[in-house]
Amino acid sequence: LHMGKTMKEDLTVIAKYIKQLYPPEFNVFSVYAELYHNYFASQAKKSAESHLEDKDIYLLLSWVHNFYPKEMRKDHALAMELDKVKLGSLLPSSLSKELENKYLDSEEVIVKTSLSRCLDKEIQRWKEDKEPEKLNGYFQSELLGIFVIQSIYSGQKRAEDISKAMGEELSRRLLKELPAFLRSYRDAFEDFKEKSKKHRYYKPILIANINNCWNFREYTEKYMAEKDDSKADILSTLANIENSGFDVLLQQLFAQLKPMYKKFTENKWDSSCEIMNEIIKTTSKHISDFQTLKDPFYHAIVEKIHARLVKEYIVRLLKRKVSLKTPAQQQTLAQHISKNAADLEAFCTSNGSQATWLNSALPKLAEIIRLQDLGAIKIEVATLATSYPDIRKRHLEAFLHIKANLSRSELKSILGYLADSTASTQPRAPLFSNINVS
């Protein structure tokens, strides 16, 4: 600092007052500048070749890449004169590169150690069975969800303050560390999930860990290129954590709903409105527990619920438990299904489901039951297959068991039409492919 200040002040005096006292051919400013630079560079080299602590390496590299070329040599009083003098860098490139690698290696180890300690502390918190912190009403671990990203970002920023190239190199290295850290996090989360089910704050801790994924997602999307192999690895690991957490949070609800859905066929759909109300009431109680999920995850879990409610309803329709011979009976069942579908859609939408693609499945099935004209049935089957291209013959055949007044040839004709309709289209999201027909 003393040398830098002295050199800057002295060269300013030479540029302003001394230079004009000599003939131009003496190049007085250049002579002084080179002498000062050579002495400064020799001292920098001497420092670089001695044993330096990390903070000293950082300071020396800051002088080489930042303070010396930018603060001193670009000073408004000196820049014009110094541009005429080819002074070079404070350090030889080989020595500068050696220091840079030492610094980058050290920073990489520091951040890696910091992440490992952070995860250890987080695991210890889970074992203590304390309610997670809330941030803006959402359960979250400040330590894991925020500190990890800050550690990586701070490391990148420090390196970037030396030079853009060093910032980019450290960023590349640290982003390679992130997938490994997240895999360790996922494994620890899976271990907790399996071994700690009796903990008092089991569900809030699961929710906090799902919410933690959001910061990692945002950071990855913002700072990693699409072609980077690590990006897909990170997003896949985050999806594993999220979906694993969702599965556990939904286990109890889905277990409670299963016997309720069985009542539809046990009662020949006669009490379907009461059964649907019971399903909605039970689901509503569980959804209220998910309000502490961040919005993207709340919407995701509600959509999973929405898909499950529709799927389970279709499963009951495909059980071959009801066979109706008259159009009047079929009309009544179609009305029940339409009413149940409307109630289900209203409930899911009001609770934030954005899975609108599910809404037409049950009404279309109701319409197939209601229709009696073979041509009209085929058209409705075709529109159903367009909306849900994963429907297969086995699904439709099981469903058409309800329409007992179809002849064998009519049934074959409808099934053949479906095969043509679904030859090449892939579903954007599975519905029927998740349903096994016995």
N, C-alpha and C positions, 0 to 999 in steps of 0.2 A: 504493500500500500504506500509506504514511504517512497520507494523507488518510482512507482507509477505517478504519484503526485509531483515529485521532483522533476521527473522527465517532462511531464505535461506543462508544468509552470515554466521550466527553463526554456523549452522549445518555443513556448508562446512568446517569451521575452526575445528570443533570437529572431523569430519571425517578424515581430513588430518593430524592434529597435536595433538589433545588431546587424542583421543581414545587409541593410543598406549602407553600412559603414565600410563594406568590403566590395571590391570589384566583382561583377556578376560571375566571371570565370572561376572565381574561388569556390563557388558552390558552398558557401559557408553553412547554410541550413542543412544541406545534405551531409556534410562532414559531421556536424554535431549530432544530427539524427542517427547516423550510423553508429557513432561512438556510444551514444546513450543506449541504442537498441542492442548493440553487441554486449554491453555490460549487463543489461537487463536479462538478455537471453542466456548469458553464461550463468547468472545467478539462478535463473529458472531451471536450467539444465542441472545445476548442482543440487537443487532441491529435489528435482524429479528422480535423481539417481540415489538419493538417500532413502532411508526407511520412512514412509509416510503413513499416517493414519488416514482412514477413509475421508474424514472431513477435510484434511489437508489436500488429498488428491482432488476432491471436489473443488476446493478453492483454486488450486493451481490450474485445473482444466478450465475453470471459469475465466481465469486470466487469459489462457491461451486462446479460447474460442470466443470469448464474450467481451470482457472488460477491455483487454488490450486492443483488439481489432475494431471494436465498435465504440467504446466509451472514449478511448484516448485518440486513436488514429482518425476517427471520424468527427472529432471535435471541430466546431465551425471555424475556430481560429487556426487550426493546423491542417485540416483535411486537404486543402488545395496544395499546400507545400509537400505534405507527406505522400500524396498521390504521385509526385514526381520521383520519390525515392523508393526503391525496391527493397524493403526491409525484411520481408519474409515473416515466418512465424516465430514465436518465442521459443518453441521446442522443435527439434528435428521430428519429422513425421513418424519415424519408427518409435521414438521415445513417447511421443504423444499418443500413438496407437496403443502402446503397452499400458500407459496410464488409463486410457479409456477402457481397455479390456478389464483391468483390475477393478476399476470403478463399477463397470456393468456387472461383473461377476459378484462383487460385494453386494450391490443393490439387489441382485437376483436372490442371493442367499438371505438377505435381510427380509425381503418381502415374503419369500417362501416360508421362513421361520415364523414370521408374524402371522401368516395365514394358518399355519399348523397350530400355533398357540391359541389362536382365536377359535378354531374348531374344538380344541380340547376344552377350553373354557365353556363353550356352548354346550358340549356334551355334559359337562359337570352341572350346568344349570338345569338341563333336562332331568338329571338324576335327583336334583333337589326338589323337583315337583312343585315349582312356584309358577304362579300365573305369569305368562309373558307380558312384556310391556305393550301398551297400546299407543299407536301413533295415528292421529286423526281418526280414532275409532276402530282401527284395524290392529289385530294382534300382529306383532312383528318383533324379531330379535334385532335390536339396534346393533349389537355386537357383530352378528353374522351378516345381516342384510345390508348394513351400511359401512361398517368398519372395513370389511374385506375389500369392497370397491374403493373406499378411500385410500387404503394401503396401496393398492395397485395404481390408482390415479396419482397419488402423491409421488410415488416412485417415478412414474412417467414424467410428471411435471418437473421434478428436480433435474432429471436428465435432459429434458427439453430446454430448461433454463441454461444449460451448458451449451447445447447446440441442437438444432432440429434433427440432425442425423442420429445423435445419441438418444434423443427422445424416441425416435422411430425404432431404433434397435432394441432399446429396453422394453418398449411397448410390445414388440414382436416376441421377445423372450418371456415377458410376464403373461402375455396372452396364451403362451404355450403351457404355462403353469396352471392356468385357470381350469382347464379340463381335468387335470389330475386332482386338483383340490376338490372340484365338484364331485368327482367320483368318490373320493374319500367321504365327503359330506353325505352323498347318497347312501353309502354303505353304513355310515353311522346312524343315519335316519332310519334305514330299514331295521337295524338292530334295535333301536329304541322302539320302533313301531311294534315289533314282535314281542319284546320283553317287558314293556311298560304299560300294558293295557289296563292295569288296575290303578294307575296313577290318577290322582284327583283331577289334575289339569291335563289329562291325556289329549283330549280334543283341542283345547286352546293351543297346546304346543304343536300339534299337527297343523293347525290353521296357520300359526306363526311361521312354520317352516315352508308351507305352500306360499305364503305371502313373501317370504324371503326371496323366492325365485324371481319375483318381478324385477327387483333391482339388477340381478344378474342378466335377465333377459334384455332389459333396456340398455345396459352397458354393452352387451355383446352386439346387439343390433346397431348401436351407434358407432362403435369403434372397430368392429371387425368386418373385413371385406367378405362378400358373398362367396368368393372362390377359396377362402381360407378353410382348410380342412377342419381346423379346430372349432370353427363356428358351428358346423353341423353336430360335432361331438358334444359341445356345450349345450346346445338347444335340445339335443336328444336326452342328455342326462337330466336337464331341468324338467323336461316332459315326464321322465320316469318318476322324479320326486313328486311332481304335481299329481300325476294320475294315481300313484301309489297312495298318496294322502287322500285323494278323492274317494278311492275305493274303500278305505277304512271308514271315512266319515259317512259313507252311504250304506255300509253293510247293515246296520241296525234297521234303517228305514226299509230297505229292500226285503229284509227278512220279515218285517211286520206286514208288508204289502202282499206277499205271496199268498197267504191263506185268504186274504180279502178277494184277490182276483179269482180264486177258485170258486168263490160263491156265485160268480156270474153263471157258470155252466151248471153248478149244482142246483140253482134256482131257475134254470132254463131262461135266464135273462129277464125274468118277471120283475125282480126287485133291483134292476140295474141302476136306477137313479139313486136309491138309498145306498147301494154299495159304492157307487162313484163318490157320493158325498162323504162316505166314511174314508175312502182312499184319499180324497182331497184334504179332509180334516187332519188325518194322520201325517200326510206329507207336509202340510202347512206348519205343524209343530216343529218338524225337523228343519225346515228351511229357515226358520227364525234363528236357529243356531249358527247359520252360515253368514249372518250379517257382518261378522268380523273378518270375513274374507275380502281382500281388495276387489274392486269392481270386476276386472277381467276374470278373476278366478270365481267370483260369485256367479257371474253370468255363465261361466263354463260348467259349474256344478249344477246350476238350475237347468241348463240344457241337457246335461246327463240324466237328470231326473225326468225331464220332459220326454226324452227318448225312451227311457225305461218304462214310463207310464203307458206310452203308446204301444211299445213293443209287447208288454205283458198283456195288454188288451187284445192285441192281434193273436198272441199265443192262445188265448182262450177261444177265439173265433176259429182257430185251426185245429182244435182238439177233437173234432168229429163227435161232439157230445149232443149236438142239437141237429135235428133233421126235420125241416118243415115242408109239408106237401102242398099247402094251399097258398095262393098269392096273398090272402089276407093275413095269414100268420107271418109271412115274410115281410109284408108291409109294416106290421107291428114291431118286429125285431129291428127293421131298418130305422124306424122312428126312435127306438131305444138307443141304438148306436149313434144316431145323429145328435140326440140330446146329450149323451155321454161325451161325445167328441167336442161339442160346443162348450160344455162345462169344463172339460179338461183344457181346452185351448184358452179359455178365459182365465182360468186359474194360473196356468203356466206363464201366459203373457203378462198378467198383473204382477207376477213375482219376478219378472225380468228376463224370461226366456226369449232369446232372439232366434230360436230354431224354427223359423216359420215354415221350413221345408217339411216339417212333420205334420203340419196342420191339415193337409188334404188327405192323409192316408185313410183315416177312419170314415170320413164322409164318402170317399170313393167306394170303399168296401160296402158301406150302407146302401149306396146307389145300386151296386151290382145285385145286392139282395132284393132291393125293391123292384128293379126292372124285370119285365117278363118277356119282352121281345128279344129274340136271339141276336138280331143285328145290333140293337141298342146295347145289349150286354157286352158284345164284342168291342164296340166302340169304347165303352167305359173301361173294359179290361186294357185296351190299348193305351188309354190316357193314364191309367194306373201304372202300367209298365213304363211309360215315358217318364213319369215322375219318380218311380222307384224301380230302376232297371235291374236291381238285384233280386227282384221277385222271380221265382222259378215255378216250373210246372207243379212240383210237389206242393208248394205253398197254395197255389190256386186250386189244385185238385182237392186239397184238404178243406179249403174254405168253401168250395162249391158243394161240399157234402151237405151244407145247410139247405141248398136249393134242391130238395128231394124230387121236385117235379121235372127236372131236366132228364131227357133221355140219354142213353149211352152215346148215341151219335152226336147229340148236341154238346155234351160234355167234351167229347173228343174234338169237335170243331172249335170250341172256345180255347181249349188247351193248345191246339195247333196254332191258333192265332197269336197266343202269347209267345210261343217259341220264336215266331217270325219277328215279333216286336222287340225282343230283348237280345237279338243276335250279337250286337257289337257295342252296345252302350255300357259304360261303366258308371256305377253310382258315385255321386260326389260324397255321400256319407252312407254307411250301411244301415239298413233297417231290417229287411227280410233275410239277408244273409246271416244275421245273428240269431235267426229263429230256426231251430231244428224241428222237423216234422216227423212224428213217430208213425 
